[in-house]
């Protein structure tokens, strides 16, 4: 089968990420006798530097990891709402949605602590060693990818007139970074150098230094700067200058935590995902809805997956969140999914149809019912950042997946803290995040805004297992599309031929992809487009014509416009490692030997 690149294979180590410099850093760590977890931390901090429009240190990262010989675990780097983030407070400001930008949208940052906990518990290298790659790229500079400049261009007026600390980095000489131009962030490099110096002063032991770094983030100079930034009146998507709710106590009280993944077994494969505080179970629900016989790539295949995705996303809207009362065992049960799959008819559905697990009555946000349902002319795109002049952004994400020669495997999906989310904190070189925009400003919903509650995130890394052993790590940027694109990739791996004796990762990544939009978006302004399906033109006229005959509102995108997958794999029998990376956008790369 022709692919844009070969599926890489070797026995030493494999890396795939959304930026070649992150992949290179991870591979350098592996070559220096680090393991997959050391490599992931190094690559994660490089991604903060080279994809600042897609993630930052004050964002979030869910991680799913499988140390060799051990079951997978989820490490949650999604921070909760601050203690002062109450619905009453936001309603008093005249808001019916959390703004899409500004400090009011900032959750407690989770990414930094998650990376530190991973390094402490599963890594082998010192803090200074893993941060050296990010420091080098920040201080010496890196060639800006096209989308950094494109993103900055859309918020140039905001940066010049309001967020002037961001302009100092991203609008030098009054212009956004040109593609390939050297982009430096000396303030960020200085932040990490100071962090390392203070951590090393705390002691010589590796774990002592990592714990000191965590304290500095939560209670030291970094915490002080973040809290001061949240207290500055900042123009946001409401058109007003608001201050945030983040305090020193919020930062001091947060710690990244471990939990068991949610799993579902399909045709001998077990897929592991984060829980209902993420949208991860959406992928599992889609698998549970599949009929026993479905031929890959037929028009019926596409229609069935699209309609199943609508049902799973409707359940996401009604039942997912940090305070949900729904049972995952019920959502994934055969009897529940038999009822749900019976709703898939020969024609496209336009309704948002959540189920009633255990007889519970679904409840949707009143905002969805009055402002989104029927908004059929609001295009949502394919997951890349769309930024208005006010700074409104749907945001996007990064991905990295790594497997090492010992069989350690990890998938991580860093996001948030985008350059377009909040003004750069001048003392630090990065902004606060905006993940609270995913929570609803009305009480009684699983995803209602509440102090200490995690906003339901779209971030959703994946691990696949065979007979209890991790064999594949994968994931994609794309916001609400993540668990559609990831499902399509997984099925392309599981249902198609192998390559050179291993999984055809690159062929599955390259396969034509698509997404549907018949559900409320997770990002401000929470639009939906009933019946809308966006497909790559390579999917073919036979499929497109069939979908349109069935009533789908099909938008045909470019031939390489859908999906941002990264993946690595390990053969259980011979230890051969594989990797593939997304060619779309000419930015993601795999590396290995």
C-alpha positions in Angstrom: 0.0 0.0 0.0 1.3 3.5 -0.9 1.8 5.8 2.0 3.3 9.3 2.4 6.1 7.8 4.5 7.1 4.4 5.6 6.0 2.9 8.9 9.3 3.1 10.9 10.5 -0.1 12.5 13.4 -1.0 14.8 14.2 -2.4 18.2 15.8 0.4 20.1 13.1 3.1 20.5 10.3 4.8 18.6 8.9 8.3 19.0 6.0 10.1 17.2 4.9 13.7 17.9 3.3 16.7 16.3 6.6 18.5 15.9 9.9 17.2 14.5 11.9 19.1 17.2 10.0 17.4 20.0 10.5 14.0 18.3 14.2 14.7 17.9 14.6 15.7 21.6 12.8 12.5 22.7 15.0 10.4 20.5 18.1 12.1 21.9 17.0 11.2 25.4 16.5 7.6 24.4 20.0 7.6 22.8 21.4 8.9 26.1 20.0 5.9 28.0 16.8 7.6 29.2 13.6 5.7 29.1 10.3 6.5 27.4 9.1 8.6 30.4 12.3 10.7 30.5 11.9 11.2 26.7 8.2 12.2 27.1 9.0 14.9 29.7 11.8 16.3 27.5 9.6 16.3 24.4 6.7 17.8 26.4 8.7 20.8 27.4 10.0 21.3 23.9 6.4 21.3 22.6 5.7 24.3 24.9 8.4 26.2 23.0 7.9 25.1 19.4 4.1 24.9 19.4 3.1 27.8 21.7 -0.2 28.3 19.8 -1.1 24.7 20.8 0.1 24.3 24.4 2.1 25.8 27.2 3.4 25.1 30.7 0.3 26.5 32.4 -2.0 24.3 30.3 -2.9 20.7 30.9 -1.9 17.2 29.9 -3.6 13.8 30.4 -1.1 11.0 30.2 -1.7 7.3 29.8 1.3 5.1 30.5 2.2 1.4 30.7 5.5 0.6 32.3 6.9 -2.6 31.0 5.1 -5.6 32.5 2.6 -3.4 34.4 -1.0 -2.5 33.6 -1.7 1.0 32.2 -2.4 4.0 34.4 -3.7 7.4 33.7 -1.8 10.4 35.1 -4.2 13.4 35.2 -2.7 16.7 34.5 -6.0 18.5 34.2 -6.3 21.1 36.9 -9.7 22.0 38.5 -11.6 25.2 38.8 -10.2 27.6 41.4 -12.0 28.0 44.7 -13.4 31.3 43.6 -14.8 30.1 40.3 -18.5 29.9 41.1 -21.4 30.1 38.8 -22.8 33.0 40.9 -19.6 35.0 40.4 -19.7 34.6 36.6 -23.5 35.2 36.4 -23.0 38.5 38.4 -20.8 39.7 35.5 -23.6 39.1 33.1 -22.0 36.0 31.6 -23.9 33.0 30.2 -20.7 31.3 29.0 -17.2 31.3 30.5 -15.2 33.5 28.2 -13.0 31.8 25.6 -9.9 33.9 26.7 -8.6 35.7 29.7 -8.0 34.9 33.3 -11.7 34.2 34.1 -11.2 31.1 31.9 -8.1 29.8 33.7 -8.3 26.6 35.5 -5.5 25.6 38.0 -2.6 24.8 35.7 -2.0 21.0 35.5 0.6 20.3 32.9 3.8 21.2 34.8 3.0 19.1 37.8 2.0 16.1 35.8 5.3 16.1 33.9 7.2 16.4 37.2 5.3 13.5 38.8 5.9 11.4 35.7 9.6 12.2 35.8 9.8 11.5 39.6 7.9 8.2 39.6 8.9 6.6 36.3 11.9 8.5 34.8 15.6 8.1 35.5 17.1 11.4 34.5 17.6 14.7 36.3 15.5 17.8 35.9 18.3 19.8 34.3 18.9 17.1 31.7 15.3 16.8 30.5 14.8 20.6 30.5 18.0 21.3 28.5 16.3 20.7 25.2 13.5 23.2 25.9 15.9 25.7 27.2 18.1 25.4 24.1 15.1 25.9 21.7 13.8 28.9 23.8 17.2 30.7 24.0 18.8 29.9 20.7 15.5 30.0 18.9 13.6 27.7 16.6 12.2 28.1 13.1 8.6 29.1 13.5 6.0 26.8 11.8 3.5 28.5 9.6 0.6 28.3 12.0 2.3 30.3 14.7 2.4 33.3 12.5 -1.1 32.7 11.2 -2.5 32.5 14.7 -0.6 35.7 15.8 -1.9 37.5 12.7 -5.5 37.0 13.8 -4.8 38.5 17.3 -2.3 41.2 16.3 -4.5 44.1 17.1 -5.4 42.6 20.5 -1.7 42.1 21.2 -0.7 45.6 20.2 -3.5 47.3 22.1 -4.2 45.1 25.1 -1.9 42.1 25.5 1.3 44.0 25.1 3.5 41.5 26.9 2.5 38.9 24.2 3.4 41.4 21.5 7.0 41.6 22.9 7.6 38.0 22.0 5.2 37.3 19.1 5.0 40.8 17.4 8.6 41.9 17.2 8.9 44.8 14.8 5.1 44.8 14.7 4.9 41.7 12.6 4.0 38.1 13.4 6.7 35.5 13.0 7.2 34.5 9.4 7.3 30.8 8.5 10.8 29.6 9.1 11.8 32.8 11.0 13.9 32.3 14.1 11.6 32.6 17.1 13.1 33.1 20.6 11.6 33.2 24.0 14.4 34.1 26.4 12.0 34.7 29.3 10.9 31.1 29.2 14.5 29.9 29.0 15.4 32.1 32.0 12.4 30.7 33.9 13.6 27.1 33.5 17.2 28.1 34.4 16.1 29.8 37.6 13.8 26.8 38.4 16.7 24.4 38.0 19.1 26.5 40.1 16.6 26.8 43.0 15.8 23.1 42.7 19.5 22.1 42.8 20.0 24.3 45.8 17.5 22.1 47.7 19.7 19.0 47.5 21.7 16.7 45.2 19.2 13.9 45.0 17.2 13.6 41.8 13.9 13.2 43.5 14.6 16.0 46.0 15.2 18.4 43.0 12.0 17.3 41.3 10.0 17.8 44.5 11.7 21.2 44.9 10.7 22.2 41.4 7.1 21.2 42.1 7.1 23.5 45.2 8.6 26.4 43.3 5.8 26.1 40.7 3.1 25.9 43.4 4.5 28.3 46.0 7.6 30.0 44.7 8.4 32.7 42.1 6.4 31.0 39.4 3.3 30.8 41.6 3.6 34.4 42.5 3.8 35.5 38.9 0.8 33.4 37.8 -1.4 34.7 40.6 -0.4 38.3 39.8 -1.3 37.7 36.2 -4.7 36.3 37.1 -5.4 39.5 39.1 -4.7 41.9 36.2 -7.8 43.2 34.4 -7.6 41.6 31.0 -9.7 42.0 27.8 -11.4 38.7 27.0 -14.1 37.5 24.6 -16.9 39.1 26.6 -15.5 42.5 25.4 -14.7 43.5 29.0 -11.5 43.6 31.1 -11.9 41.0 33.8 -9.7 39.5 36.5 -9.5 35.8 37.2 -10.0 33.7 40.3 -6.7 31.8 40.6 -5.0 32.2 44.0 -1.9 31.0 45.7 -3.9 28.5 47.7 -5.3 27.0 44.4 -1.8 26.4 43.1 -0.4 25.1 46.4 -3.2 22.6 46.8 -3.0 21.0 43.3 -1.2 17.8 42.6 -1.4 15.6 39.5 -3.0 12.2 40.4 -3.0 8.7 39.1 -6.1 6.7 38.3 -7.1 3.5 36.5 -8.1 3.9 32.8 -11.5 3.1 31.4 -11.3 0.1 29.1 -13.4 -1.7 26.5 -12.5 -4.9 24.6 -13.4 -5.2 20.9 -12.4 -8.1 18.7 -9.4 -9.0 20.9 -8.2 -5.5 21.3 -8.6 -3.6 24.7 -8.6 0.1 24.4 -7.7 2.2 27.5 -8.7 5.8 27.9 -9.0 8.5 30.6 -12.3 8.6 32.4 -15.5 10.7 32.3 -13.7 14.0 33.2 -12.4 13.7 29.6 -14.2 12.7 26.4 -12.1 9.5 26.3 -15.0 7.1 26.8 -16.6 8.5 23.6 -14.2 6.3 21.7 -15.2 3.3 23.7 -18.9 4.0 23.3 -18.4 4.2 19.5 -16.7 0.8 19.6 -19.5 -0.7 21.7 -22.1 0.6 19.1 -20.4 -1.2 16.1 -22.3 -4.1 14.5 -20.6 -7.5 14.4 -20.1 -7.3 10.7 -19.0 -4.1 9.0 -16.8 -4.0 5.9 -14.0 -1.4 6.2 -14.3 1.6 3.8 -17.8 0.9 2.4 -20.4 3.7 2.3 -22.3 1.7 5.0 -19.2 1.8 7.1 -18.9 5.6 7.0 -22.6 6.1 7.7 -22.6 3.7 10.6 -19.6 5.3 12.2 -21.0 8.8 11.7 -24.4 7.9 13.3 -22.7 6.0 16.2 -20.5 9.1 16.8 -23.6 11.2 17.1 -25.1 9.0 19.8 -21.8 8.8 21.7 -21.3 12.6 21.6 -24.9 13.1 22.7 -24.1 11.0 25.8 -21.0 13.0 26.3 -23.0 16.1 26.5 -25.6 14.7 28.9 -23.5 12.5 31.1 -19.8 13.3 31.1 -18.1 15.5 33.7 -16.4 15.5 37.1 -19.7 15.2 39.0 -21.5 12.7 36.9 -23.7 10.0 38.5 -23.7 7.8 35.4 -22.1 4.3 35.5 -19.5 3.7 32.9 -20.3 0.0 33.2 -23.8 0.9 32.0 -22.7 3.1 29.2 -20.5 0.3 27.8 -22.9 -2.6 28.6 -24.2 -4.8 25.8 -27.9 -4.1 26.6 -27.5 -0.3 26.7 -25.6 -0.3 23.4 -28.1 -2.6 21.8 -30.8 -0.1 22.6 -28.6 2.8 21.3 -27.5 1.1 18.1 -31.2 0.4 17.2 -31.5 4.2 16.8 -29.1 4.0 13.8 -31.3 4.0 10.7 -30.6 4.2 7.0 -30.9 8.1 7.0 -28.8 10.8 8.7 -30.2 12.0 12.1 -30.3 15.7 13.0 -31.3 15.3 16.6 -29.2 15.3 19.7 -30.3 12.0 21.3 -28.6 11.2 24.6 -29.6 7.9 26.3 -31.1 7.1 29.6 -28.6 4.9 31.4 -30.1 3.1 34.4 -33.3 4.9 33.7 -31.8 8.3 34.5 -33.3 11.2 32.5 -30.8 13.1 30.5 -30.5 16.8 31.0 -28.8 19.2 28.5 -27.6 22.7 29.1 -30.3 25.3 28.5 -27.7 27.3 26.5 -27.4 24.3 24.1 -31.2 24.1 23.6 -31.7 27.8 23.0 -28.5 28.9 21.3 -27.0 25.9 19.5 -29.5 23.4 18.4 -30.5 24.2 14.8 -27.5 26.5 14.3 -26.8 24.7 11.0 -24.8 27.5 9.4 -22.0 27.7 12.0 -18.9 25.9 10.5 -16.5 24.4 13.1 -13.6 23.4 10.9 -11.2 20.5 11.5 -9.7 21.2 14.9 -7.0 23.7 14.1 -7.1 27.0 16.0 -9.6 29.5 14.7 -9.0 32.9 16.3 -11.2 36.0 16.1 -9.9 39.5 16.5 -11.2 39.5 20.1 -9.0 36.5 20.8 -11.8 34.0 20.7 -10.3 30.6 19.9 -11.4 27.0 19.8 -7.8 26.0 20.4 -5.9 22.9 19.5 -3.4 20.5 20.9 -0.2 18.5 20.6 0.5 14.8 20.8 3.4 12.6 21.6 3.7 8.8 21.8 6.9 6.8 22.8 7.9 3.2 23.2 11.4 2.2 24.4 13.6 -0.9 24.1 12.4 -2.1 27.5 8.8 -2.0 26.5 7.7 1.1 28.4 5.0 2.9 26.5 3.3 6.3 26.9 0.7 8.5 25.1 0.3 12.1 26.1 -1.9 14.9 24.8 -0.6 18.3 25.9 -2.8 21.4 25.3 -4.0 24.7 26.7 -2.0 27.7 27.8 -1.9 28.8 24.2 -0.3 32.1 23.2 -3.8 33.3 22.2 -5.5 32.3 25.5 -4.1 34.9 27.9 -1.4 37.6 27.9 2.2 36.2 28.3 3.3 36.6 31.9 6.4 38.7 31.3 8.4 37.3 34.2 7.8 33.8 32.9 7.5 33.8 29.1 4.1 31.9 28.9 0.4 32.6 29.6 -2.3 31.1 31.7 -4.8 28.6 30.1 -8.5 28.8 29.4 -9.8 25.3 30.0 -12.7 26.5 32.2 -14.5 27.6 29.0 -15.6 23.9 28.7 -17.7 24.1 31.9 -21.3 25.3 31.9 -22.6 28.3 33.9 -25.7 26.6 35.1 -26.0 24.2 38.1 -26.9 20.6 38.2 -25.1 19.4 35.1 -22.2 16.9 35.2 -20.0 19.5 33.7 -21.2 22.6 35.6 -18.6 25.0 36.8 -17.8 24.5 40.5 -14.7 25.1 42.7 -12.4 22.0 42.8 -14.1 20.4 39.8 -12.2 19.6 36.7 -13.8 21.0 33.5 -14.6 18.2 31.1 -11.7 18.2 28.7 -11.5 17.1 25.0 -8.0 15.8 25.6 -7.8 12.0 25.0 -4.7 9.9 24.6 -5.1 6.2 23.9 -3.4 2.9 24.6 -4.3 -0.4 23.0 -3.6 -3.8 24.6 -3.6 -7.4 23.5 -4.0 -10.0 26.2 -3.4 -7.4 28.8 -0.1 -6.1 27.3 0.2 -2.6 25.8 1.0 -2.9 22.1 0.1 0.6 20.7 0.0 4.2 21.9 -1.7 6.8 19.8 -3.6 10.1 19.8 -4.3 13.3 18.0 -4.9 17.0 18.4 -8.3 18.2 17.2 -10.5 19.2 20.1 -13.9 17.6 19.8 -12.6 15.6 16.8 -10.0 13.7 18.8 -12.1 10.6 19.6 -13.6 10.5 16.1 -10.2 10.7 14.3 -8.6 8.3 16.9 -11.4 5.7 16.3 -11.0 5.9 12.6 -7.3 5.4 12.9 -7.7 2.5 15.3 -10.2 0.7 13.0 -7.9 1.2 10.1 -5.1 -0.6 12.0 -7.4 -3.3 13.4 -9.4 -4.1 10.2 -6.8 -3.8 7.5 -3.7 -5.7 6.4 -0.4 -5.5 8.3 2.9 -4.2 6.8 6.3 -5.9 6.9 5.0 -8.2 9.7 3.8 -5.3 11.9 0.9 -2.9 12.3 0.4 -0.6 9.4 0.6 2.6 11.5 1.4 5.0 8.6 -1.2 3.5 6.3 -3.9 4.0 9.0 -2.7 7.6 9.7 -2.8 8.4 6.0 -6.2 6.8 5.4 -8.9 9.4 4.4 -10.5 10.8 7.6 -13.6 12.7 8.5 -15.7 14.1 11.4 -19.2 15.0 12.2 -20.5 18.1 14.0 -24.0 17.3 15.3 -23.2 18.1 19.0 -22.4 21.2 21.0 -18.7 22.2 20.7 -16.6 22.2 23.8 -15.0 25.6 23.0 -16.5 29.1 23.2 -19.0 29.9 21.6 -20.2 26.3 21.9 -21.7 26.0 18.4 -23.1 22.9 16.8 -24.1 22.0 13.2 -26.7 19.2 13.1 -26.2 16.8 10.2 -22.8 18.3 9.2 -20.1 15.9 8.1 -16.7 17.1 7.0 -14.7 14.6 4.8 -11.4 14.6 3.0 -11.9 14.7 -0.8 -9.8 11.4 -1.0 -12.7 9.6 0.6 -14.2 9.3 -3.0 -17.3 10.3 -4.8 -19.0 6.9 -4.1 -19.0 7.5 -0.4 -19.7 11.3 -0.7 -22.7 10.6 -3.0 -24.0 7.9 -0.7 -23.8 10.1 2.4 -25.6 12.9 0.7 -28.4 10.6 -0.5 -28.8 9.6 3.2 -29.3 13.2 4.2 -25.9 14.0 5.6 -24.8 17.7 5.0 -21.4 16.9 3.6 -18.6 19.4 3.3 -15.7 18.2 1.2 -12.4 19.4 2.5 -8.9 19.2 1.1 -7.4 15.8 0.4 -5.2 16.1 3.5 -7.3 18.1 5.9 -8.6 15.7 8.6 -6.7 14.0 11.4 -3.4 14.7 13.2 -2.5 11.2 14.4 0.7 10.1 16.0 1.3 6.4 16.9 3.9 3.9 18.1 3.6 0.2 18.6 5.4 -2.9 19.9 5.1 -6.4 18.7 4.7 -8.7 21.7 6.3 -11.7 20.0 9.5 -10.3 18.7 9.9 -6.9 20.3 9.9 -5.0 17.0 8.9 -1.4 17.5 7.0 0.7 15.0 6.0 4.4 14.6 4.1 6.6 12.2 3.3 10.3 12.2 0.8 12.6 10.5 1.9 14.1 7.2 -0.9 16.8 7.2 0.5 20.2 7.7 4.1 18.9 7.2 4.9 19.2 10.9 4.5 15.9 12.7 7.3 13.4 12.5 8.3 10.0 13.8 11.8 8.9 14.7 13.4 5.7 15.9 15.8 2.9 15.3 
